[in-house]
Amino acid sequence: MSTPPYFGPDSGAVGTRRLNRQRILDVVRRLGPLSRADLSKRTQLSPPTISALVEELMHGPGLLREIGVGASSGGRPPIMLEFNADYGTIVGIDIAPREIRVALADLQGQIVGRHQEPHAPPDSANIDSEINQVTAAIETTIAQAGRDPKRVLGMAVGAPGLADVSGRVHAAFVPGWSDVPLGDLLTAHFAVPVLVDSHANLAAIGERWQGAAQGIADFVFITLGERVGAGIVIAGRLHRGHQWQAGDISGLMLDVPAQPAAHDVPSTLHRVVASVITLVDPALVICGGSLIAGHPEFVDRLRTAVAAIVRRVPAIERSALGEDATLIGAIHAAKELADAQVFAVAGGARSTLRAESA
């Protein structure tokens, strides 16, 4: 099978046709299935224009597809259109302390395959082996789901410690994970765009997309377990800071035991949470990680301890996504990488899918 064809140069109003194709794709993706008549009403484009551009999107890159007939309003039943979410695939990866977890999704973010496997805590001598295990786990997930690796359009990885804008990982507390160019390594191996971010940042993205923070513009996700960190969302946007260090609170919570007693709330912990609340003034604090999973009542005790310090305590809740928070956030981040390519192709750019052998 060859790479899907791309739109050739437009004659006449190139920019208008490009924008209208992207507009049609956006409407169908958000509101579909829709008929051509529905599209004409929602976009204010003429029926002939809709028909021509829909044909281009269907038979050019294959971003739209027909899925049968809809209900008749008195005349011939309309043929319904939907976004072809199988045009490409996205991958989310969570490099957790004791396992590697991978999820595969279509371009709407629906999970179509999962895989997880244990791994020993790395050390400085075997970081290459760990990277190899990550790439092998991704390849295994793609193969098990029966997906074409050449149709992967984006990946996002939750990595230990901090990751900078270039995808380099800095985790001084994890042996071997110091200045590791994880983004470049995965991009070179799979030939796709890769975003690398901290577990807490991606968990915050996941909670806003599908979890406890849906519709909330200002909140903080705090992960508590073998690794500690915070993902800060302000005005609906993840706040990474000037050097992508925002939320690096691990050094402030050195006395948090890996497995505290159920009644314990370590004294740096509630003071640090109180400090974050005071500085950010969020509407919501979400707590996740292995400590919370193992001690669900811990959040109630944390809320009481913070209330002794903070005058107006925001809602403090457990993660709605549990151990999947980082993975779900990674899928959403990978979806955004893929979206940029999909809409570029809809506008007339050459497909970025790698060529396949016949």
N, C-alpha and C positions, 0 to 999 in steps of 0.2 A: 504494500500500500504506500502510495507516495504522500508527501506532505500536502495538505489541502491548499488549493490555489489561493492567491491573494487578489485583491481588487487592483486592477490596473489603473492608470491615470484617468481621472474624470475629465470629460470635456465640459467646458462651461464653468458653472459655479462649483469649483472643486470643494471649497470650504463648506458650502451649504450642504452638499450631498454627504460629505463626511460627517458633519454634525447631525444631520437628520438620521443617518444610519445609527450613529451612537445613541441618539435620542430614542429611536425605535427599540434598540436593544435594551436600553435602560428600562423603558416602560414595560416591555414584555418580561424582563427579568424580575422586576419588582411586583408586577400586578398580574402576570399571566397565570393560566392560559387565557389568551385573548384572540378574538377574531380580527380579521383585517379591518372590518367596519368599526370594531371597538378601538383599534389603534388609530384610525382616522379621527374619531371623536376625541380621543385623549391627547393626541399630538397636534390637532388642528391642521394636519396635512391632508391633501386631497387623496381620494381613493386611488387614482392612477399612480400618484407618487408613492403611496404606501405599498401598492402591489409591486411596483418596480424595485423598491428598496428591500422589501421582504424577500423577493426572489434573489437579490444579490446576497443577502445575509444567509439565506438557506443554501444556495448552490455555489456560493463562493467559499467562505471558510466553514460553513456549516454551523453557524452560531445559533440559528433558529431551526426549529423542526415542526412539522405538522403532526398532530396527535389524534386526529379524528374529528368528528363533527360535534358541534354543540347543539343546544336547544334552539329550535326554530321559533321565530317570532311571527310566523305567518307565511314566510317564503321558504326558499331553499335553506336547509340547515347550514350554518356557517362552519367552515373548517377552522379549527382552533390551532393556535400557535403557542409554543413555549420555548424558553431558552434551553439550549442544548447544554445542560450542566455536565455532560460527559465529554464535551469538547476537550477538556483537559482534566488534570488531577492535581491536587495539592497535598502536601505532607506536613504534619505537625510532629515534633519530636520533643520529648521531655527526658533529659539526662538527669534522672533522679539519683539520690544518694546510693541506692542499692539495686536499681534496675534501670533499664532503658525502655522507654515506652514510645511507641510510634502509632500514629493514626493517619489513615489515608481518607481523603474526602473528595467529593465532586466539587464543581465550581460554585455550588450553592452552599457549600460547607456541610453537606450531609455525609456522615462517616460511612465509608464503604469497606473499610478494612482496618483491623487493629492487630498489634503484636507487641508483646513485652517479654523481656528476658532478663534474668539477673546478671549483675556484673559485680565483681569485687571492687572495693574502693581503690581508686587508682593511686599510683605513686609516680614519682618523677621518672622512674625507669621504664614505665610501660604506657605512657600517654599515647604513643603511636598505636599501641595495641588497642587502647580504648577507642580511639578515633576509628580504627578499622572495624571495631565491633559496632560502632554507631552506623557506619556506612553499610555494613552487612545487614544490620537490623532493618534499615530502610529498604534495602533491596529485597529482603525476605518479605516484608509487608506488601510491597508492590506485587511481587510474584504470587503470594498467597491470595491476593484480591483479584488476580487475573487481569491487572491493568498494564497498559503499555508504558514502560519507563520513559519512552521518548515523548510522552504526552504530559509529563510532570511540568507544571508551569511555575511552581514556587514552593519553597520550604521555609519553615520557621522553627527555631530551636530554643527551648528553655535550657540554659546552661548554668553550671554552678558559678556562683559569684557574680561579678559584673561583666557586662559586655559593652564595648564602646561602639561608636557609629560604624566602624569598619568591620565589626564582627569578631574582634579579638577578645578573648575571654581572660579575665583577671580574677583569680580566686586564690588568694594567698593562703587561705585556710584549707585548701584541698591540694594535696601533693600532686605535682605535675601540671596543674591547671594555672600556670602563670604565663601570661602573654602568649596564649595559644591562638593562632589565626584560624579559628574554627570555621568562620564564614568563608574565607578563601579556600580552605581545604574542601569543604562540601561543594562549593560552587565549581571548583575545578573538577571534582569527581563526577558530579551529576550534570554539569553545564546548565544550571538553572539559578535564578535569583534566590539568595538565602538571607534571611534575617536572623540574627542571633540576639537574644535578650535574656534578662534574668528571669528566674522562675516567678518571682513576685510580680514583675511587670506584666508578663504574659498571663498570669493568673488574674490580675486586675482586668486585663482586656477580656478574658474569658467570662468573668463575672458580669461585666457590663454588657456583653453580647447575649449571654444565655443564663446568667445566674442572678445573684441577689442584688446586683447594682443596676439592673435594667431600668433605664429612664432616670438614673441619678447622675448628675453632672460632676459632683464633688465628693469623692470618697477615697479611702485608703484600704488597700489589701495588705495584711500583715501575715507572712508565712512563718510559722513557728514549728520547729522540728530540729533535725540534724543541721539544717541550714536556716538562717533567719534573714529576713529582708522585708522591704515594703515596696509596694507599687502604688504610686500617687497619681490620681486622676483629678485634674483641675479644669473646670469649664468643659468637661467632656473630652479632654485630651490627656493622654499619658504624659506626665511630667518627668523627663529623664534628667534634666539639668544640663548645665553647660558642658560638662565632661561625662555625661551619662552616669553620674554617681548618685543621683537623687534616690533616696530610699535605702542607702547602704547603712542600715542600722545594726548590723551584726556585731560590730565592735563595741556597741553600747550595751550589749546584753550578754556579757561573758559569763554571767552566773546562772544562766538558764540551763537546768539539767536536761539531759536527753529524755529521761522518763521521770518527771516529777510526780510526787504523790498527788492524788486527785484534789486534795484540799489546799495544795500549795499554789501561791501566786508569787513567784520570785520577785523581790523588791526592785531590780533594775527594770524588770519587765513592765510592771504597771506604770512606773514612772516614765519609761520611754514611750509607752503608748500615750500617756497623758501629754507628754511633750509634743508628740506628733500631732495630737488633736489640737493643742494650743497653737502650734505653728501653722497648721493647714486649715483648721476649722472645717472639717468635712461634715457632710450630712450623714455619713455612714462609715463605720470601720468594720471591715470583714476580716475574720481570723480563719486561717487555714493551715494546713501542714499536718505532719504526723502527730504532733503533740495534741492538736485539737481533735484529730480523728480518734486518738486513743483515750482522750478525756473530754467528752462533749460538755460536761458540766463546768469545765475550766473557763469558758466564756462568761458564764454567769458570775463567777468569782472575780474574774478580771473586770467586769463591768462595775461591780461593787467597789473594788479597790481603786479604779480610776475615778469613780464618783467622789471619793474622798479628797481628790486633788483638783479636779476640773469642775468649774462652776456649772457649766452647761454641757452635759455629756451627750454626744450624738448617739444614735443607734449603734450598738456593737453586736454583730451577729456572726454566726458560723458561716463558712463558705457553703453556698448552695450546690456547688459542683464537686466538692470534696477533692479527692486525689486527681480528678480530671481537670481541675481548674487551669493549670498550666497548659495541658494538652489542648483544651478547647481554645484557649487564647492563642496558642501557636497556630491552630487551624485558621482562626480568624485573620491573624497576621499574614499567613501564607496566602489566604484568599485575597487580601488586598494587593499583594505582589502580583498575583495572577490577574486580578481585575484590570490593572494598568495595561497588561499585554492584550487582554481580551478586547478592551475598548479601543486600543490602538489598531488592532486587526479590523474591528468593526468600522473604523474610520478609513481604512484603506491601506494600512501598513502591511508589509509582508508578514506572514505567520512566523512566529518564533519557534514553532515546533521543529524539533530536529528531524532531518530527513530519515525516512525508513527505507530499508531495502525492499525491493519489489517482492 
